[in-house]
Amino acid sequence: MIRRLAVAALAAVAFLAAGTATASAAPSCRGWKVQGQSWFAAQSNGYTLMFTLRTASNGRLYGYAQQYQGMSQHNLVGSQLISGGISRTSQGYVQFHLDIHWSNGQWGQYNALAYGTQSTSSGALTATLRGTTVDMTGSGASAGWIADGLEGPLGDTGHIRPLYCPSANVVR
């Protein structure tokens, strides 16, 4: 009985492997950008961030960010300096990185990977972000964060997904 189950399991794995080998590859992007509109990210420690970023011609990110705790913008803290970019890891994943110096003297490092890539009606791609932030000012505290284009703390975000690949950059 055990031998039959093992043979059946091997057959199932071989069938699945053959099916994935013949499936067409998902589209990829030669140059991801950030959406120019404002988008939200929720942190696991109760903070919310609102990003308004752009991608410069050299691929670097610039713009403005705000953070606040809870569901209201009480105690809003703005960014003073943002530096970062979008790159590929050695394994081929799309990586998002930002260093944000906040107006309250704190400095945070935000790293994420793109996931949930979707095609738009115009042939472009969009993706969401999931990652970790670390307080670089001394405490070393960290929190998870996600920017998925769903509802933000103050209502509908217009379903803006943070990453965008123009159709001219899509590789099919």
N, C-alpha and C positions, 0 to 999 in steps of 0.2 A: 504494500500500500504506500509506504513512504517513497519507494522507488518510483511509483507511478506519479505521485505528486511532484517529485523532483523533475521528472521528465516533462510533465505538463507545465511546470513553472519555467523550465528552460525554453520550451516551445513558445510560451507567451512572451518571454523576454526577446527571443529571436524575431517574433512577429512584430513586436513594438519597435525594435531596433530597425528592422527593414522599413517600417512605415515612416520613421523619422528620417531615414537616409534619403527617401525619395520626396519628402515634403519640401516645398519651396522655402527658401530662407526669408526671414522677416526683413523688411526694408531697414536700412541703416542711414545714418546722417554723416555728411562730411563736415558739418559745421553747426553745432547747436548754438542757439542764442537764448537769452532770457526774454520773456514777454515784456514789452514796454509798459503794460498796464500794471496797476498795483495788484499784488496777490498776497495771500495770507499763509502763514505757517503756524502750526500749533506745536508747542513744546510740552513734553511730558511733566514738566514742573509747574504747569499752570500759566506760563507766559505765552503771549501771542505776539507774533511779529508781522508787520506789514512791510513788504518790500516794493519799492518802485525802482527797478534796475534797468539798465540798458547795456548792450554789448558794444564796445568800441571797435573800431576797424582793426585794431591789433588783437582782438579777442578777449581783452580784459573787461571786467565788469565794473560799472560805476553806477552811482545813483544815491538813493536815500533809503533808510530803514527806520522803523519805529518799533518800540517794544512796550508792552504793558502787561500787567498781571490781571487775570480774571476776564470778565465779560464787558468791562467798560474801559474807556481810555483814561481812567484816573491814574495819575502818576506816570504819564506818558514820558518816555525817554527817547530822544532822537539820536541818530548817528552823527558823528563828526567826520569820520573817515571810513571808507569802504574800499577794500582791495580784494581781488579774487579773480577767478576764471572758471572755465569749463574745459575739461581735458578728458583723456581716455586713460584708464588704468592699463597695466601690462596684460591684464586678462581681457581687455576689450570693453569694459564697462564705462559708461559715461559718468564722470565724477564732477561734482560741483563743490567749489571751495570759496569761502569768504572769510576775511578777517574784518571784524567790525569794531571800531573804537567808538564807544557810546559817550554821549555828552555828560554822563554822570561819573566818568573816569574809568568805567569798566571796559574790558576788552574781551570779545568773544570770538572763538574760531568755530565756523560752521562748515561741516563736511557732509556730503550726501551723495547718494547714487541715484541715477535716474531709473525709473521703472514705469510700467504701465504705458508703454508707448502706444499711441493711437494715431491713425491716419485721419486727416481732415478731408472735407469734400473737395478742397482745392489741390489735394495731393501732398500737402505738407504733413509734418508729424508734430505731435505734442507729447510731453512726458511729465510725470510728477516726480517729486523728490522725497527721499526718506533718508535721514541721517542722524548725526550726533553733534551737539554743540558742547564746547568746553570753555569754562571761565579761565582766561589766561592771566587775570590780574592777581592771582595768588591762591585762591581757594582750590582751583582745579576741579570744581564741581562740574558735572556733566548732566546732560538731559538729551533724550531723543526728540526729534522733530520731524514733522511731515508737512508737506505742501502738496495737496492733492486736488485743488480746485473745487472742493466741495464747500459747503457753507462755512463762512467765517464767523467770528464771534459777534459781529454786528449785523449779521444778515447775509443775504446772498452775495457771493463774490463774482457772479457772472460766470462761474465755472471756469475761471482762468487757470489753466495749468501752467506752471512756471517756465518750462522749457519749450522751445519752438524751433523747428527745423524747416526753413523755407523749402518749397517744392524743388527749387533749383539745386538744393544740397542733398536731396534724397537719393540714395542708391538703392535700386530695386534689383 
